[in-house]
Amino acid sequence: MMQKILVIVHLKGSSTLHYDAFAQDLSHAGKHLLHERLHHFASVNESEILIADVWKSAEVFSKYVDILMPLALENGFIPKAEVNKIYQELS
């Protein structure tokens, strides 16, 4: 059985314009994996953009990271990510 994961990414010092351009490039490059991402949230405060995603499994997310990291570094992002197994999910 696949274990869903929660991924929380902190992008410090980024603007929403910069993030939006990066997210568009990433969605094109990783579109074959996006059906494996169950939820995506982006939140903004004064110092960072916070991304929270739910993925079907760590294995699928790992494939996405292989695409994400080169694009992130190319766009000047150094993402800090936390990956956790989902214990409970309520709607």
All heavy atoms as an XYZ file, in Angstrom:
730
protein
N       0.837     -1.188      0.000
C       0.000      0.000      0.000
C       0.881      1.251      0.000
O       1.855      1.341      0.735
C      -0.894     -0.007      1.242
C      -1.797      1.175      1.332
S      -2.896      0.994      2.752
C      -2.829      2.621      3.384
N       0.543      2.209     -0.842
C       1.295      3.459     -0.891
C       0.952      4.313      0.318
O      -0.197      4.382      0.732
C       0.968      4.231     -2.158
C       1.606      3.687     -3.388
S       1.627      4.954     -4.651
C       0.883      4.075     -5.990
N       1.965      4.949      0.860
C       1.798      5.847      1.999
C       1.812      7.286      1.492
O       2.803      7.742      0.939
C       2.943      5.633      2.994
C       2.977      6.607      4.139
C       1.863      6.369      5.137
O       1.661      5.262      5.589
N       1.132      7.416      5.468
N       0.696      7.994      1.663
C       0.645      9.403      1.278
C       1.626     10.198      2.126
O       1.875      9.863      3.283
C      -0.754      9.967      1.474
C      -1.781      9.437      0.529
C      -3.122     10.089      0.833
C      -4.242      9.442      0.072
N      -5.552     10.007      0.467
N       2.153     11.265      1.528
C       3.070     12.139      2.259
C       2.617     13.590      2.164
O       1.953     13.983      1.207
C       4.528     12.016      1.754
C       4.627     12.398      0.281
C       5.083     10.624      2.021
C       6.042     12.611     -0.207
N       3.002     14.349      3.170
C       2.815     15.796      3.196
C       4.184     16.420      3.006
O       5.129     16.098      3.742
C       2.218     16.235      4.533
C       2.153     17.745      4.787
C       1.193     18.416      3.808
C       1.750     18.018      6.220
N       4.296     17.289      2.014
C       5.554     17.981      1.742
C       5.337     19.462      2.009
O       4.414     20.068      1.466
C       6.003     17.773      0.279
C       7.287     18.531      0.001
C       6.151     16.297     -0.037
N       6.178     20.024      2.866
C       6.130     21.451      3.169
C       7.443     22.066      2.711
O       8.520     21.614      3.108
C       5.903     21.697      4.670
C       4.575     21.056      5.095
C       5.926     23.194      4.982
C       4.328     21.050      6.574
N       7.335     23.066      1.840
C       8.527     23.708      1.268
C       8.514     25.185      1.640
O       7.498     25.866      1.480
C       8.553     23.549     -0.267
C       9.773     24.246     -0.861
C       8.524     22.085     -0.669
N       9.654     25.667      2.119
C       9.834     27.074      2.469
C      10.704     27.732      1.398
O      11.820     27.291      1.149
C      10.532     27.210      3.827
C       9.774     26.574      4.943
N       8.921     27.289      5.745
C       9.725     25.293      5.393
C       8.379     26.481      6.644
N       8.855     25.265      6.444
N      10.170     28.779      0.768
C      10.934     29.562     -0.205
C      11.116     30.957      0.385
O      10.250     31.819      0.277
C      10.197     29.636     -1.548
C       9.965     28.317     -2.266
C       9.096     28.535     -3.503
C      11.282     27.673     -2.652
N      12.249     31.169      1.018
C      12.511     32.445      1.698
C      12.874     33.526      0.677
O      13.577     33.268     -0.291
C      13.660     32.270      2.681
C      13.331     31.286      3.779
C      13.434     31.935      5.128
C      13.182     30.914      6.210
N      11.977     31.181      6.936
N      12.380     34.735      0.915
C      12.769     35.899      0.136
C      12.341     35.870     -1.316
O      12.989     36.475     -2.157
N      11.261     35.209     -1.631
C      10.810     35.131     -3.020
C       9.562     35.969     -3.221
O       8.740     36.099     -2.324
C      10.514     33.674     -3.382
O      10.042     33.604     -4.704
N       9.425     36.512     -4.418
C       8.206     37.246     -4.749
C       7.206     36.290     -5.392
O       7.576     35.236     -5.919
C       8.508     38.385     -5.723
O       8.806     37.861     -7.012
N       5.946     36.676     -5.365
C       4.933     35.834     -6.008
C       5.128     35.800     -7.525
O       4.872     34.776     -8.147
C       3.505     36.315     -5.668
O       3.386     37.691     -5.982
C       3.198     36.083     -4.193
N       5.601     36.884     -8.121
C       5.874     36.881     -9.565
C       6.960     35.868     -9.913
O       6.830     35.122    -10.886
C       6.304     38.281    -10.041
C       5.210     39.315    -10.166
C       5.805     40.673    -10.493
C       4.195     38.905    -11.225
N       8.010     35.848     -9.131
C       9.110     34.902     -9.344
C       8.609     33.471     -9.153
O       8.898     32.583     -9.961
C      10.243     35.239     -8.379
C      11.514     34.511     -8.646
N      12.496     34.404     -7.707
C      11.969     33.832     -9.718
C      13.494     33.704     -8.187
N      13.198     33.337     -9.402
N       7.848     33.245     -8.099
C       7.305     31.910     -7.838
C       6.366     31.469     -8.961
O       6.424     30.335     -9.421
C       6.575     31.864     -6.497
C       5.800     30.582     -6.337
C       6.454     29.383     -6.058
C       4.422     30.551     -6.519
C       5.751     28.189     -5.954
C       3.710     29.364     -6.410
C       4.385     28.188     -6.133
O       3.691     27.015     -6.045
N       5.484     32.368     -9.414
C       4.526     32.011    -10.460
C       5.226     31.581    -11.746
O       4.819     30.613    -12.390
C       3.572     33.168    -10.743
C       2.580     33.414     -9.619
O       2.419     32.527     -8.748
O       1.971     34.499     -9.610
N       6.281     32.288    -12.133
C       7.036     31.925    -13.338
C       7.698     30.558    -13.161
O       7.660     29.714    -14.071
C       8.079     32.991    -13.646
N       8.288     30.348    -12.003
C       8.924     29.056    -11.702
C       7.887     27.929    -11.700
O       8.090     26.871    -12.290
C       9.636     29.138    -10.351
C      10.039     27.813     -9.786
C      10.987     27.035    -10.415
C       9.458     27.341     -8.628
C      11.357     25.801     -9.894
C       9.826     26.117     -8.099
C      10.773     25.345     -8.732
N       6.741     28.158    -11.060
C       5.699     27.131    -10.974
C       5.177     26.752    -12.357
O       4.891     25.582    -12.626
C       4.562     27.613    -10.080
N       5.083     27.729    -13.244
C       4.626     27.436    -14.606
C       5.643     26.564    -15.339
O       5.271     25.582    -15.979
C       4.380     28.732    -15.370
C       3.777     28.495    -16.732
C       3.376     29.787    -17.420
O       3.712     30.879    -16.971
N       2.664     29.668    -18.513
N       6.928     26.903    -15.247
C       7.976     26.076    -15.864
C       7.950     24.663    -15.287
O       8.054     23.678    -16.020
C       9.368     26.671    -15.615
C       9.620     27.940    -16.403
O       8.840     28.231    -17.336
O      10.598     28.636    -16.085
N       7.796     24.568    -13.984
C       7.797     23.273    -13.313
C       6.587     22.434    -13.707
O       6.706     21.234    -13.930
C       7.841     23.474    -11.801
C       7.944     22.219    -10.951
C       9.177     21.404    -11.320
C       7.973     22.593     -9.481
N       5.426     23.067    -13.834
C       4.230     22.302    -14.192
C       4.345     21.720    -15.602
O       3.850     20.629    -15.865
C       2.965     23.143    -14.048
O       2.916     24.170    -15.003
N       5.028     22.430    -16.499
C       5.248     21.884    -17.849
C       6.245     20.730    -17.809
O       6.022     19.690    -18.431
C       5.740     22.975    -18.799
C       4.708     24.012    -19.098
N       3.489     23.726    -19.678
C       4.704     25.343    -18.877
C       2.789     24.833    -19.805
N       3.495     25.832    -19.317
N       7.320     20.909    -17.073
C       8.376     19.884    -17.020
C       7.926     18.624    -16.287
O       8.317     17.517    -16.650
C       9.624     20.455    -16.358
N       7.092     18.786    -15.264
C       6.685     17.639    -14.455
C       5.246     17.227    -14.640
O       4.687     16.507    -13.816
N       4.629     17.654    -15.751
C       3.187     17.421    -15.912
C       2.803     15.947    -15.897
O       1.707     15.606    -15.470
C       2.662     18.107    -17.171
C       3.161     17.548    -18.469
C       2.595     18.336    -19.628
C       3.266     17.893    -20.919
N       2.905     18.733    -22.029
N       3.708     15.069    -16.295
C       3.393     13.635    -16.295
C       3.278     13.062    -14.875
O       2.780     11.956    -14.697
C       4.439     12.860    -17.104
C       5.823     12.946    -16.557
N       6.579     14.096    -16.637
C       6.575     12.037    -15.903
C       7.749     13.891    -16.066
N       7.772     12.652    -15.613
N       3.719     13.818    -13.880
C       3.631     13.354    -12.493
C       2.555     14.077    -11.677
O       2.227     13.650    -10.580
C       4.977     13.539    -11.797
C       6.125     12.678    -12.327
C       7.445     13.106    -11.703
C       5.855     11.211    -12.053
N       2.006     15.158    -12.203
C       1.107     15.993    -11.406
C      -0.181     15.287    -10.992
O      -0.781     15.653     -9.982
C       0.787     17.297    -12.134
C       1.965     18.262    -12.248
C       1.542     19.526    -12.979
C       2.539     18.588    -10.881
N      -0.610     14.269    -11.716
C      -1.805     13.529    -11.301
C      -1.549     12.747    -10.006
O      -2.484     12.298     -9.354
C      -2.285     12.594    -12.422
C      -1.371     11.458    -12.701
N      -0.219     11.608    -13.451
C      -1.407     10.168    -12.308
C       0.404     10.436    -13.507
N      -0.297      9.549    -12.827
N      -0.272     12.608     -9.633
C       0.103     11.928     -8.385
C       0.110     12.885     -7.187
O       0.201     12.457     -6.058
C       1.484     11.284     -8.519
C       1.609     10.311     -9.683
C       0.915      8.984     -9.444
O       0.551      8.678     -8.288
O       0.716      8.246    -10.411
N       0.051     14.181     -7.480
C      -0.043     15.188     -6.411
C      -1.521     15.404     -6.130
O      -2.267     15.854     -6.982
C       0.633     16.493     -6.846
C       0.649     17.535     -5.742
C       1.361     18.788     -6.166
N       0.605     19.470     -7.208
C       1.090     20.473     -7.933
N       2.309     20.903     -7.759
N       0.330     21.038     -8.863
N      -1.939     15.096     -4.934
C      -3.361     15.121     -4.593
C      -3.862     16.513     -4.214
O      -5.015     16.848     -4.471
C      -3.629     14.136     -3.449
C      -3.197     12.690     -3.744
C      -3.382     11.825     -2.509
C      -3.948     12.133     -4.938
N      -3.007     17.302     -3.576
C      -3.372     18.664     -3.155
C      -2.136     19.557     -3.254
O      -1.013     19.103     -3.037
C      -3.879     18.692     -1.706
C      -5.077     17.831     -1.478
N      -6.338     18.179     -1.888
C      -5.203     16.630     -0.882
C      -7.185     17.231     -1.557
N      -6.526     16.269     -0.940
N      -2.373     20.825     -3.563
C      -1.288     21.810     -3.610
C      -1.822     23.114     -3.024
O      -2.890     23.590     -3.407
C      -0.836     22.039     -5.057
C       0.126     23.178     -5.201
N       1.455     23.059     -4.876
C      -0.061     24.447     -5.617
C       2.050     24.214     -5.106
N       1.155     25.077     -5.542
N      -1.056     23.668     -2.090
C      -1.401     24.949     -1.478
C      -0.160     25.832     -1.486
O       0.949     25.343     -1.276
C      -1.848     24.770     -0.020
C      -2.996     23.828      0.151
C      -2.779     22.486      0.400
C      -4.305     24.281      0.040
C      -3.838     21.603      0.550
C      -5.369     23.412      0.194
C      -5.132     22.060      0.446
N      -0.345     27.118     -1.738
C       0.743     28.088     -1.630
C       0.249     29.230     -0.752
O      -0.857     29.733     -0.943
C       1.154     28.604     -2.997
N       1.073     29.615      0.208
C       0.733     30.677      1.143
C       1.870     31.691      1.153
O       3.034     31.323      0.985
C       0.544     30.060      2.532
O       0.304     31.060      3.483
N       1.541     32.941      1.358
C       2.546     34.005      1.310
C       2.495     34.801      2.604
O       1.427     35.137      3.105
C       2.266     34.952      0.122
C       3.297     36.059      0.058
C       2.217     34.189     -1.186
N       3.686     35.097      3.144
C       3.776     36.065      4.235
C       4.909     37.029      3.920
O       5.432     37.015      2.804
C       3.917     35.380      5.603
C       5.220     34.631      5.767
O       6.243     34.986      5.181
N       5.205     33.578      6.564
N       5.306     37.850      4.865
C       6.308     38.899      4.601
C       7.676     38.334      4.199
O       8.429     38.990      3.500
C       6.515     39.793      5.834
C       5.278     40.353      6.476
C       4.579     39.344      7.386
O       5.240     38.654      8.176
O       3.351     39.251      7.291
N       8.025     37.144      4.672
C       9.394     36.663      4.486
C       9.537     35.433      3.604
O      10.649     35.091      3.230
C      10.016     36.357      5.856
O       9.286     35.327      6.500
N       8.418     34.774      3.268
C       8.557     33.552      2.480
C       7.251     33.149      1.812
O       6.187     33.638      2.151
C       9.052     32.391      3.344
C       8.040     31.889      4.350
C       8.561     30.740      5.196
O       9.655     30.227      4.961
O       7.825     30.345      6.116
N       7.407     32.239      0.861
C       6.274     31.533      0.277
C       6.336     30.130      0.849
O       7.395     29.497      0.860
C       6.344     31.525     -1.256
C       6.225     32.959     -1.781
C       5.252     30.640     -1.843
C       6.394     33.099     -3.272
N       5.219     29.666      1.346
C       5.135     28.339      1.946
C       4.270     27.472      1.033
O       3.147     27.842      0.706
C       4.514     28.428      3.336
C       4.365     27.122      4.104
C       5.729     26.573      4.481
C       3.517     27.333      5.332
N       4.811     26.339      0.615
C       4.109     25.391     -0.239
C       3.784     24.161      0.597
O       4.655     23.653      1.308
C       4.981     24.937     -1.436
C       5.666     26.103     -2.136
C       4.187     24.059     -2.385
C       4.804     27.159     -2.672
N       2.559     23.667      0.485
C       2.173     22.420      1.137
C       1.506     21.536      0.088
O       0.533     21.951     -0.545
C       1.223     22.683      2.293
N       2.070     20.374     -0.130
C       1.547     19.419     -1.104
C       1.280     18.087     -0.427
O       1.996     17.690      0.493
C       2.566     19.141     -2.225
C       2.710     20.280     -3.204
O       1.872     21.204     -3.200
O       3.679     20.251     -3.995
N       0.269     17.381     -0.933
C       0.044     15.996     -0.548
C       0.289     15.157     -1.800
O      -0.288     15.430     -2.859
C      -1.393     15.769     -0.019
C      -1.632     14.287      0.264
C      -1.644     16.602      1.230
N       1.179     14.176     -1.669
C       1.530     13.278     -2.771
C       1.101     11.860     -2.429
O       1.048     11.486     -1.261
C       3.042     13.316     -3.015
C       3.489     14.585     -3.672
C       3.759     15.768     -3.049
C       3.682     14.805     -5.056
N       4.114     16.707     -3.979
C       4.084     16.139     -5.224
C       3.560     13.997     -6.192
C       4.365     16.685     -6.473
C       3.847     14.549     -7.429
C       4.243     15.878     -7.560
N       0.847     11.069     -3.462
C       0.419      9.680     -3.262
C       1.475      8.844     -2.561
O       1.150      7.911     -1.842
C       0.050      9.033     -4.593
C      -1.273      9.502     -5.138
C      -1.644      8.730     -6.394
C      -2.981      9.191     -6.941
N      -3.333      8.479     -8.181
N       2.767      9.165     -2.794
C       3.841      8.393     -2.159
C       5.153      9.158     -2.216
O       5.332     10.063     -3.039
C       4.023      7.035     -2.852
O       4.595      7.208     -4.130
N       6.082      8.765     -1.361
C       7.422      9.352     -1.362
C       8.157      9.009     -2.653
O       8.947      9.817     -3.153
C       8.209      8.866     -0.149
N       7.904      7.836     -3.198
C       8.575      7.412     -4.428
C       8.208      8.335     -5.593
O       9.069      8.747     -6.370
C       8.210      5.955     -4.771
C       8.730      4.925     -3.786
C       7.913      4.832     -2.497
O       6.742      5.277     -2.475
O       8.457      4.341     -1.493
N       6.933      8.663     -5.705
C       6.490      9.566     -6.771
C       7.068     10.959     -6.546
O       7.555     11.597     -7.481
C       4.950      9.622     -6.837
C       4.482     10.700     -7.796
C       4.389      8.271     -7.235
N       7.029     11.437     -5.313
C       7.585     12.759     -5.027
C       9.073     12.803     -5.342
O       9.570     13.794     -5.867
C       7.329     13.162     -3.573
C       7.912     14.494     -3.238
C       7.418     15.649     -3.816
C       8.982     14.599     -2.363
C       7.975     16.888     -3.532
C       9.544     15.828     -2.068
C       9.036     16.981     -2.654
N       9.784     11.734     -5.081
C      11.208     11.670     -5.389
C      11.462     11.874     -6.884
O      12.407     12.566     -7.280
C      11.783     10.326     -4.930
O      13.137     10.240     -5.257
N      10.621     11.298     -7.720
C      10.740     11.499     -9.176
C      10.496     12.963     -9.527
O      11.152     13.524    -10.410
C       9.757     10.603     -9.924
C      10.072      9.132     -9.823
C       9.002      8.303    -10.512
C       9.227      6.827    -10.243
N       8.134      6.005    -10.775
N       9.556     13.585     -8.849
C       9.250     14.996     -9.074
C      10.425     15.875     -8.644
O      10.763     16.841     -9.329
C       7.976     15.369     -8.317
C       7.390     16.703     -8.678
C       6.840     16.931     -9.933
C       7.358     17.745     -7.760
C       6.281     18.150    -10.264
C       6.800     18.958     -8.076
C       6.255     19.161     -9.334
O       5.708     20.387     -9.648
N      11.058     15.518     -7.536
C      12.220     16.278     -7.051
C      13.349     16.254     -8.079
O      14.060     17.245     -8.255
C      12.698     15.750     -5.683
C      14.059     16.308     -5.310
C      11.685     16.099     -4.612
N      13.509     15.139     -8.769
C      14.543     15.040     -9.807
C      14.336     16.089    -10.897
O      15.296     16.549    -11.510
C      14.553     13.645    -10.429
C      15.053     12.577     -9.473
O      15.694     12.930     -8.454
O      14.805     11.385     -9.743
N      13.099     16.469    -11.132
C      12.781     17.519    -12.105
C      12.819     18.886    -11.436
O      13.332     19.862    -11.986
C      11.377     17.274    -12.708
C      11.366     15.947    -13.484
C      10.943     18.422    -13.605
C       9.981     15.440    -13.800
N      12.296     18.960    -10.220
C      12.170     20.223     -9.499
C      13.504     20.873     -9.163
O      13.684     22.073     -9.391
C      11.367     19.985     -8.211
C      11.203     21.161     -7.268
C       9.792     21.204     -6.743
C      12.176     21.089     -6.115
N      14.434     20.107     -8.624
C      15.666     20.715     -8.097
C      16.490     21.443     -9.154
O      16.901     22.585     -8.915
C      16.508     19.683     -7.351
C      15.981     19.386     -5.958
S      15.677     20.852     -4.929
C      17.345     21.422     -4.645
N      16.763     20.857    -10.324
C      17.516     21.629    -11.321
C      16.801     22.918    -11.725
O      17.446     23.970    -11.862
C      17.630     20.661    -12.508
C      17.458     19.302    -11.927
C      16.521     19.486    -10.768
N      15.479     22.860    -11.872
C      14.719     24.072    -12.216
C      14.747     25.084    -11.081
O      14.852     26.288    -11.315
C      13.273     23.721    -12.556
C      13.013     23.171    -13.952
C      11.555     22.732    -14.084
C      13.346     24.201    -15.012
N      14.635     24.612     -9.846
C      14.670     25.511     -8.691
C      16.006     26.248     -8.626
O      16.040     27.472     -8.480
C      14.427     24.723     -7.407
N      17.088     25.502     -8.745
C      18.413     26.121     -8.677
C      18.635     27.074     -9.846
O      19.206     28.161     -9.673
C      19.491     25.036     -8.636
C      19.455     24.138     -7.391
C      20.453     22.991     -7.529
C      19.704     24.937     -6.127
N      18.173     26.694    -11.017
C      18.278     27.543    -12.209
C      17.524     28.858    -12.021
O      17.914     29.889    -12.555
C      17.693     26.759    -13.389
C      17.882     27.366    -14.737
C      17.298     26.448    -15.811
O      17.834     25.334    -15.989
O      16.308     26.845    -16.452
N      16.439     28.815    -11.247
C      15.623     30.002    -10.995
C      16.008     30.739     -9.716
O      15.300     31.635     -9.277
C      14.139     29.610    -10.939
C      13.554     29.432    -12.319
O      13.159     30.410    -12.937
N      13.516     28.217    -12.811
N      17.100     30.328     -9.087
C      17.588     31.022     -7.907
C      16.939     30.616     -6.603
O      17.103     31.287     -5.587
N      16.176     29.523     -6.596
C      15.553     29.031     -5.372
C      16.433     27.975     -4.723
O      17.029     27.147     -5.413
C      14.198     28.367     -5.664
C      13.133     29.323     -6.086
C      12.621     29.277     -7.368
C      12.622     30.258     -5.205
C      11.617     30.146     -7.765
C      11.615     31.119     -5.587
C      11.114     31.070     -6.877
N      16.483     28.005     -3.415
C      17.087     26.919     -2.650
C      16.002     26.451     -1.681
O      15.898     26.933     -0.561
C      18.358     27.380     -1.908
C      19.364     27.932     -2.905
C      18.953     26.220     -1.101
C      20.580     28.567     -2.295
N      15.147     25.536     -2.157
C      14.011     25.126     -1.327
C      14.442     24.339     -0.101
O      15.364     23.533     -0.150
C      13.177     24.243     -2.252
C      13.891     24.147     -3.538
C      15.183     24.863     -3.421
N      13.780     24.606      0.993
C      13.945     23.836      2.229
C      12.665     23.033      2.395
O      11.591     23.612      2.540
C      14.135     24.761      3.428
C      15.313     25.709      3.305
C      16.596     25.030      3.669
C      17.716     26.021      3.799
N      18.671     26.003      2.751
N      12.773     21.709      2.336
C      11.576     20.870      2.354
C      11.542     19.953      3.562
O      12.570     19.466      4.023
C      11.503     20.043      1.079
N      10.330     19.737      4.046
C      10.051     18.735      5.072
C       9.128     17.707      4.423
O       8.152     18.079      3.772
C       9.305     19.352      6.246
C       9.976     20.523      6.911
C       9.014     21.246      7.846
O       8.108     20.599      8.422
O       9.166     22.465      7.969
N       9.431     16.420      4.595
C       8.592     15.353      4.054
C       8.135     14.478      5.215
O       8.960     13.981      5.975
C       9.359     14.505      3.010
C       8.490     13.381      2.488
C       9.865     15.388      1.866
N       6.826     14.329      5.341
C       6.250     13.569      6.450
C       5.183     12.612      5.944
O       4.402     12.964      5.051
C       5.595     14.519      7.460
C       6.577     15.500      8.034
O       7.376     15.147      8.877
N       6.535     16.733      7.566
N       5.119     11.426      6.533
C       4.039     10.494      6.226
C       2.745     11.042      6.824
O       2.745     11.600      7.918
C       4.321      9.119      6.830
C       5.481      8.423      6.181
C       5.713      7.081      6.835
C       6.942      6.410      6.229
N       7.265      5.160      6.934
N       1.661     10.885      6.098
C       0.362     11.345      6.592
C      -0.189     10.298      7.554
O      -0.297      9.128      7.226
C      -0.601     11.629      5.450
C      -0.089     12.856      4.692
C      -2.028     11.824      5.964
C      -0.983     13.345      3.600
N      -0.491     10.749      8.715
C      -1.037      9.880      9.761
C      -2.565      9.871      9.700
O      -3.190      8.825      9.823
C      -0.554     10.361     11.129
C      -1.270      9.723     12.285
C      -1.090      8.377     12.580
C      -2.144     10.462     13.062
C      -1.767      7.796     13.647
C      -2.820      9.888     14.118
C      -2.621      8.550     14.403
O      -3.300      7.973     15.443
N      -3.169     11.055      9.530
C      -4.611     11.151      9.537
C      -5.042     12.181      8.501
O      -4.404     13.221      8.359
C      -5.107     11.570     10.911
C      -6.608     11.617     11.034
C      -7.035     12.003     12.426
O      -6.611     13.036     12.930
N      -7.865     11.181     13.048
N      -6.125     11.889      7.792
C      -6.655     12.807      6.789
C      -8.158     12.941      7.009
O      -8.876     11.932      7.020
C      -6.360     12.253      5.399
C      -6.786     13.142      4.273
C      -6.403     12.584      2.907
O      -5.793     11.499      2.824
O      -6.721     13.256      1.919
N      -8.616     14.160      7.190
C     -10.036     14.440      7.387
C     -10.484     15.471      6.342
O      -9.708     16.328      5.960
C     -10.300     15.005      8.777
C      -9.860     14.132      9.951
C      -9.985     14.902     11.258
C     -10.671     12.853      9.999
N     -11.717     15.380      5.939
C     -12.249     16.366      4.985
C     -13.237     17.275      5.676
O     -13.881     16.928      6.603
C     -12.954     15.650      3.840
O     -12.050     14.868      3.141
